[in-house]
Amino acid sequence: PPAHSRSDWIGPPDTHSNLRPIIFYVPPEESALERRLREARQEAQASNQRFWARHNRAFRQEKEEFIYSRLKAKGLEMRDESGQKATLNAEEMADFYKDFLSKNFKKHLQYNRDWYKRNFRITFLMGQVALVRALRWLRWRKKNVEQ
């Protein structure tokens, strides 16, 4: 982002996680509370990137293995005579998706718990930052009205 930017910048989707990375704006006079909020947001983003990159890599690998094994069982190759990649029908792929989700249920459950904890903490910190800013503004306004 340009040096004069005063907001977060969101990048293109990551090739592994499919999440859009964020470059967080750091104000020149960032308070300790604001820094804690920014760092909590950065940690949540990094955690999400790691989880979804691992998850998507496992998904793609297991999907390819599933397709290969099903095609092999049918006596087919990964590519047909014209060079097109062979595919399975929707019902066969539904078997894979169901199995993959069942196998990864506990990982998803843990991810969701962690996600809620992180977001509750971020929301709490955002409330604190908003309260501090509101009080600062009220003190500034009161001071200016008295003058």
Secondary structure by P-SEA (a helix, b strand, c coil): ccccccbbbbbcccccccbbbbbccccccccaaaaaaaaaaaaaaaaaaaaaaaaaaaaaaaaaaaaaaaaaaaccccccccccbbbbcaaaaaaaaaaaaaaaaaaaaaaaaaaaaaaaaaaaaaaaaaaaaaaaaaaaaaaaaac
